[in-house]
């Protein structure tokens, strides 16, 4: 009996060990395949990538969630295709002369705004590659304030600050915000604060990258059309357009207009969507939200493999094949993969 028990334990241990190896290799293979796709020139408008380096809710999205995953990333990114020097024109970021910018959200904490130079350096050392920008959230919470200290911290490291304007009072998902509605932004309720935000941005005298309405086509965020008019057409603006998306479009335009009026011409503006709309319905289509080429400089998109075990598995290329034609048809703007990652899959 004792011998049988020991053999059984040994078999179980070996199976579990193999399972772990499969898990690690699956994420590593996804990363490897992603870089193969990026190197293939199948998506020539992709001009930047930014890994989402965080393990919120124990999601194991960090690039070093296993040694296999880290090595796959390091091997993929450390080629001449992925560049770390910036190409600027009139204080705005334009696409690189050749290659693809390498950037990251370098683990600025669960609130996405714990910005330190150490976290930036740690990520660069980890992957053995510099980054062009460091991506963080400007959470409005109870007031709208330009994140001067965080911007200066990133700038001091020689990276470009990338600000995600998050018009949210709290981190609750799947519902409207109690304060920051798109209609209130349009109606000027926050103009005084937004004007000061723009002045402070201009006074930095450094290039800034900014987005408003991260992953707007996802109903996990309160700026999604579902909470601002959804499929109605008669409550706001053009009766031929869906009110929810039209309100977002006009709110984003309003913010950009305020920044331009107050001299914040050092901002490169991004329109950031998720690869898949949730809900997948006409009023929530990406094109309904787009502020237009006169306002936006770059497209941004989130591309994730499974973020939790049990989610459907899709290769990076499968997701890109779905979203790339939509963005390409909408405009000729360069595309940045603003968030991409995958968990360790069991």
Secondary structure, DSSP 4 states (H G I P E B T S, - for coil): -HHHHHHHHHHHHHHHHHHHHHHHHHHHHHHHHHHHHHHTTTTTTEEEEEEE---GGG---STTSSHHHHHHHHHHHSSTTEE-S--EETTEE---SSSEEEEEE---TTTT----HHHHHHHHHHHT---SEEEEEEE-TTS----HHHHHHHHHTTPEEEEEEE--SS---SS--SS--HHHHHHTTTHHHHHHHHHHHHHT-S-EEEEESTTTTBTTSTTSGGGTTTT-SSSSS-TTS-HHHHHHHHHHHHHHHHHHHTT-TTEEEEEEEESS-BS-SGGG-HHHH---TTT-SEEEEEEES-SSTTSPP--HHHHHHHHHHHHHHH---EEEEEEEE-PPP-
